[in-house]
Amino acid sequence: MNNRECDFCQIIAGELPGVEVYRDEICIVIMDIFPTSPGHLMVIPLVHAQFSHELTPQVRSHIFEKGSLLSSAVCRSNLKAKGANLIINDGKAASQHIPHLHLHVIPRYGNDLLFVLIRLFTRFFNPFARIGMQKRLERQAGDIRKVLG
């Protein structure tokens, strides 16, 4: 059950590009094109839902399980993260920019709070971040895929 006007539903359907890291029968994992830090991922359920309460308990559980797995993978990958923030913005009032629930896996590298805060507030407005973005995201996705097997 997808929403044809939703960017994530269009990525899931292959109608919009996305750098895919993982996919199964419940979710897709893609690289965030406006990353807060290197290796920033989004775990997106295949079923369209704006809020977490709209998902079945099985899908909610699966999304968090994949987030945990990916957090570990980012730390074990060539990205060498030290940890990760797992974040859901549950609805527009909670800063959800695309009305399709997704779990952010934001790698953290230690002593990076200032960098992460700056990126959080400028990530949609920095034109220089787009330079070489596709190659950078593909490389990071490849590093994570290797760890996932």
C-alpha positions in Angstrom: 0.0 0.0 0.0 2.1 2.9 -1.3 1.3 6.6 -1.8 2.2 7.7 -5.3 2.9 11.2 -4.1 5.4 10.1 -1.5 9.1 10.4 -2.3 10.0 7.3 -0.3 7.2 5.3 -1.9 8.6 6.4 -5.3 12.1 5.3 -4.3 10.8 1.9 -3.1 9.0 1.5 -6.5 12.2 2.4 -8.4 10.7 5.6 -9.8 13.1 7.9 -8.0 16.8 7.2 -7.4 18.2 6.2 -4.0 21.4 4.6 -2.9 20.2 1.3 -1.6 22.1 -0.5 1.1 19.7 -3.2 2.1 16.1 -4.4 1.2 13.9 -7.2 2.5 10.2 -7.9 2.5 9.5 -5.3 5.2 11.9 -2.4 4.7 14.5 -0.7 2.5 17.6 1.0 3.8 19.0 3.9 1.8 21.7 6.5 2.3 20.4 9.9 3.4 21.1 12.4 0.6 21.3 15.2 3.2 23.5 13.4 5.7 24.1 14.6 9.2 27.3 12.6 9.3 29.2 10.2 7.0 27.2 6.9 6.6 23.8 8.4 7.6 21.2 5.8 6.7 17.4 5.7 6.7 15.4 2.5 7.4 12.1 2.9 5.7 9.1 0.5 5.9 7.8 -0.6 2.5 4.3 0.1 3.6 3.3 3.7 3.6 2.6 5.1 7.1 3.3 8.6 8.5 3.3 7.7 12.2 4.8 4.8 14.1 1.4 3.8 15.6 0.1 3.1 12.0 2.6 0.3 11.6 2.0 -3.2 12.8 4.0 -4.3 15.9 5.9 -6.7 13.6 7.0 -3.9 11.2 7.9 -1.5 14.1 10.0 -4.2 15.7 11.7 -5.1 12.4 12.6 -1.4 11.7 14.3 -1.1 15.1 16.0 -4.5 14.7 17.5 -3.3 11.3 18.5 0.0 12.8 20.4 -1.8 15.5 22.1 -4.1 12.9 23.0 -1.1 10.8 24.4 0.8 13.7 26.8 -2.1 14.4 27.6 -2.4 10.7 28.6 1.2 10.4 30.9 0.8 13.4 32.5 -2.3 11.9 32.8 -0.8 8.4 35.6 1.3 6.9 33.6 4.3 8.2 34.8 3.4 11.7 32.0 5.1 13.5 32.1 4.8 17.3 28.3 4.6 17.8 25.0 5.9 16.3 21.9 7.8 17.0 18.7 6.0 16.1 16.0 8.7 15.6 12.4 8.7 14.4 10.7 12.0 13.7 7.1 10.8 14.3 5.0 13.2 12.3 5.3 16.7 10.8 5.2 18.4 14.2 8.3 16.3 15.1 10.3 17.6 12.1 9.4 14.7 9.8 10.1 16.2 6.3 8.7 13.4 4.2 5.4 12.0 5.5 6.5 8.4 5.5 7.9 7.0 8.8 11.6 6.3 8.7 14.3 5.5 11.2 17.5 7.6 10.9 20.8 5.8 11.7 23.2 8.6 12.2 26.8 7.4 12.8 28.7 9.2 15.5 32.5 9.5 15.6 33.3 10.8 19.1 33.8 14.5 19.9 31.7 15.3 16.9 28.7 17.1 18.6 29.5 20.5 17.2 29.9 19.1 13.6 26.7 17.1 13.9 24.7 20.2 15.2 26.1 22.4 12.4 25.2 19.7 9.8 21.7 19.2 11.3 20.9 22.9 10.8 22.6 23.4 7.4 22.2 20.1 5.7 19.4 21.2 3.4 21.0 24.5 2.5 24.7 23.7 1.7 25.2 23.6 -2.1 28.8 22.5 -1.7 27.7 19.2 0.0 26.2 18.1 -3.4 29.6 18.1 -5.1 30.7 14.5 -5.5 27.7 13.3 -3.4 26.7 10.4 -5.5 30.2 8.8 -5.5 30.6 9.5 -1.8 27.2 7.9 -0.9 27.9 4.9 -3.2 31.3 4.3 -1.6 29.9 4.5 1.9 27.0 2.2 1.0 29.5 -0.3 -0.4 31.5 -0.2 2.8 28.4 -0.9 4.8 27.1 -3.6 2.4 30.4 -5.5 2.8 29.9 -5.7 6.5 26.3 -6.8 6.2 27.5 -9.6 3.8 
